Structure formats: structure tokens, C-alpha cells
Amino acid sequence: MDAQALHQDAIIIDATCPLAQMTDHIDWWRSGGATAIAPTISGMSGNARSGFATLGGWHRYIRQRDDTILVETADDIVRAKQDGKLGLILHCQGTALVEDELDLLDAYQAAGLRIVQLCYNTKNLIGDGAGERTDGGLSHFGLRFITRLNALKLIVDCAHTGHRTSMEAVEASSAPVIISHANARAVQDNARNIGDDLIRAVAASGGVIGTVGFPAFLSWDGQPTLDQFIDDIAYKAELVGMDHVGLGIDYYQGQHPVEDDDKAMARYQGFLADGHWRPEEYPPPPYKYPAGIETPRTLPRLTERLRERDFSEADVRKILGLNWMRVYREVWGT
């Protein structure tokens, strides 16, 4: 099967999509052939009220469209593929929306939330974030939080979460743990990227690590190449096997060409002021995603280049979506 036909036939999942909050851009993933995407419903800040308001907005969006479905089970993604629709997997980055009340997780699960990222770079009630000064592990609340996620069949996501907190989350979880979007530090030495021991631990749990297109996580030299993006996938696959790699490209609102340089800089300065980002890990914009997949509209180029680099058809299908599907089936059921 040639690359174009493979791309059209494969289940394609982008596991981290903050850009989708700008709903006018969701059609970019449709144009690129995506089957399902994971919009960010925040969590890095806010509270229960803002969390449920955001979820309500996504339910309204889905109700008003005949080309979109809410993903609650793995079979919903299969159905989206069969019906030519786009599946939306609701995913929070951070847990501010849960506040200090575990029962809110039950309500969020009932409302369609399916993936919960423990931290967003800073310390919270659960543990330390990846950009925190300290590297503490899970709190007592964090341990109870993981237990509740497992009971609710919500996926534990350790993206943006501190090393020790992540390792302890893998140990505490009775289900596979994912890192929806993080690159290998051995490939690009950015402190936001993750070490081999964490990659191994997530893989041993049965989980998947999504490769990110954010420029500084792939290269210090401006816009990365598509091969640099694929190099991260190849490194992880060599380290832990092809069953544990996926896509979490992390297209976001402040990237080129979504926002002009002035707006992108204002957004960047806000993240610095809030303490969510640090300049040594997140250099200033412009942010040009890997050449060839600058936006989701050109995702077929990724499939083409994977085949050119001699990834087998079976392996390309795993990278594009089947590895995520395996985790979803195991945690959510069919």
C-alpha cells in the first residue's frame, strides 16, 4: 500500500491538541486525515466551575456538528473512522479543575473526560511538575487521586509532570500510564524532555509516549526538520519497542502561522509571568513546527516520510494511532 493510501486507511490519533481550543482550526485536523484528536480542556489553571463550563462548551460544539463525535470508548474511534467523522477525546492538562475534591473526578468522567494529566510544570496538590524547583513524589492526595483515576477508568497522563512524581504514578497505577506528549532528552537535551528510565517505566506499564512537535523540544536551531521529529520516534522505539510510541504533536495557539509574532510574544510573556514556562526550556517565539507538518493540515507528509525511512506499514499504523488504541481499549474498554 502506498503512503497516501495508508494514510487514508489508518486510524490517526493526535493525543495532545491545545490548538483545538480555537475551534475554527479543528478543520485543519480533518484536512490532515486525523481520526481522533485530544483537545485540551485546560487544568493548568482555573477551578471546577471553569472546568465544567469548558466541558459544556465541547458538548455544545459536538451537538451542533454532524461531523464530530465524543469519544468515550475505543469503539467510538473505530466508528468515527467508519463514518468519516472526527472523534474528540477530552483531556485535561493539569488538575486545577479538580481542586481538592476527588468526587469531582466522578462527575468529570460522567461528563466525558477520559485522560487526566497530573501536573502542568508546576507543583500542585498531587505532586511536582516537570518545571518545578524540587523533584518530590506523589502526595498522599496524589496516591488517592491515582486510585480514583484507575477506579473510574480514566487514563493517567504524566506529561509535564516531575520525574519522581511520574515514576511513583507508574508504580501506583494498576493500569497503563501514558505520557501524552514528551520527547526523549537523549535526543534533544531540553529539561522539559524526559529520561530513558521514565520512558522505560511507562512502556513497562503498557503505556505510550507521544512525540511532540514544539520546536525547542526537537532542536535549539529554530524550526526542526521532519526527520528530527521522526528521530525522536525512532529513538523511543529502539529503546522500548514499537508498541510504545505515538503522536502528541501539541499544536498550540501561539504557534506560527496561527498567531502573529506580537500576539505570540504576549502569550509567551503571560506563561512566563504565571510560572507555567521557564525561558531555559521554552525560548521565545516564533514557533515553527517541523518542516512538512507545520500544521495538522499536512499530516500525510509524516506518513510519507515514515515510509521513506523504511518504517513498515504495520509500524506506521502503530505510530499513527494503533498504539493509543491499545491503551484506550485496555483502560476504557470497547
C-alpha angles and dihedrals in degrees: 000000000000121000095258093052091044092053091050092048100043128090103244121197127181103196098196122044117158089157087068088074083078091066094194086072096054088090087066089071090047089053089050093054099252118165097195137002134190111229115202113242090191123244097165086096138356131062142252093292094054091042095055092041089056092048089050090053091055092050089051091049092052092046091054095050129068093196098061136068134188111245113224099147136025090252089062088066091050089050091049089054093048094047097043093243133131118247120217117210109195111225131174122209102211131357107254087116090064092053107185098317118101093192088068086071089063090053093047091050090052088050092055107267109147109168126046121194109205101215141004104218096291134077118274137164091287101050145290125324126229093258097046124122090234131049103215124157133236118317121226086260089051092055091051088046092057091048090053093047089053092048091051094045091240115151117246111228120192098187112135088010124128120262099248093040089052094048091049091047090055090050093047097046121092090199133056115287121215136199100212094197128009134118130219116270089211088065099040117016099220116136090227088064120084136246129245093252092060092045089052093047094051091047091049089055089056093255136135133232117214121218116234129219097202101129102233091052089061105031143002090214102080119258111026123222124247088246090058089055090050091045088065091052091047093050094052092045091051090049101046109004137271093277093073105055130089146143125286096153096171099212103186144188097258096055130110124290096016096069130025118243096264094052092043090052092049090051090048093050089051092055090050092048092049091050093239093118134034120208094229089063099029112040116196124278155292093101112196112181120220114310108261096026099050088141134012090261091080101046091124086074089064092056090047093052094045089056091045087055090055099253105155121245090250092051093048090053090052093050094046096050121312094091090056089046091056091054092044092052092048095049104030100026124224 
